Amino acid sequence: MSMQSHLAELEKRHQALEEEITECLTHPAVDDLRIVELKRRKLLVKDEIERLRLHGRASVH
């Protein structure tokens, strides 16, 4: 898998997590721990995206 396709896949996963968090927040009965876990996963994906972008820039220069 190329870095660009990997980044695209991570961005899709990040967006899906954002949508899931938004959906959970519309339901008052949702477990707060579930939302915390989704936000944690979203942050990990964001960190991976940033790491790959920085790595990509470093290898070009």
C-alpha positions in Angstrom: 0.0 0.0 0.0 1.4 3.4 -1.0 1.7 6.1 1.6 -1.0 8.2 -0.2 -3.5 5.3 -0.1 -2.6 4.6 3.5 -3.2 8.3 4.4 -6.5 8.2 2.6 -7.6 5.2 4.5 -6.6 6.8 7.8 -8.5 9.9 6.9 -11.6 7.8 6.1 -11.2 6.1 9.5 -10.8 9.4 11.3 -13.9 10.8 9.6 -15.9 7.6 10.5 -14.9 7.9 14.1 -15.9 11.6 14.1 -19.3 10.6 12.7 -19.7 7.8 15.3 -18.8 10.3 18.1 -21.4 12.8 16.8 -24.0 10.1 16.6 -23.3 8.9 20.1 -23.6 12.4 21.5 -27.1 12.7 20.1 -28.2 9.8 22.3 -28.3 10.7 26.0 -28.2 7.1 27.1 -24.7 6.4 25.5 -22.0 5.3 27.9 -19.5 8.1 28.5 -16.7 5.5 28.5 -17.7 4.6 24.9 -17.3 8.2 23.8 -14.0 8.5 25.6 -12.7 5.4 23.8 -13.9 6.7 20.4 -12.1 10.0 21.0 -9.0 8.2 22.1 -9.0 6.1 18.9 -9.7 9.2 16.8 -6.7 10.9 18.4 -4.5 7.9 17.7 -5.5 7.9 14.0 -4.9 11.7 13.8 -1.4 11.2 15.3 -0.6 8.5 12.8 -1.8 10.7 9.9 0.5 13.6 11.1 3.4 11.2 11.6 3.0 9.9 8.1 2.7 13.4 6.6 5.8 14.6 8.5 7.7 11.5 7.4 6.6 12.1 3.8 7.9 15.7 3.9 11.2 14.6 5.5 11.9 12.0 2.8 11.2 14.6 0.0 13.6 17.2 1.3 
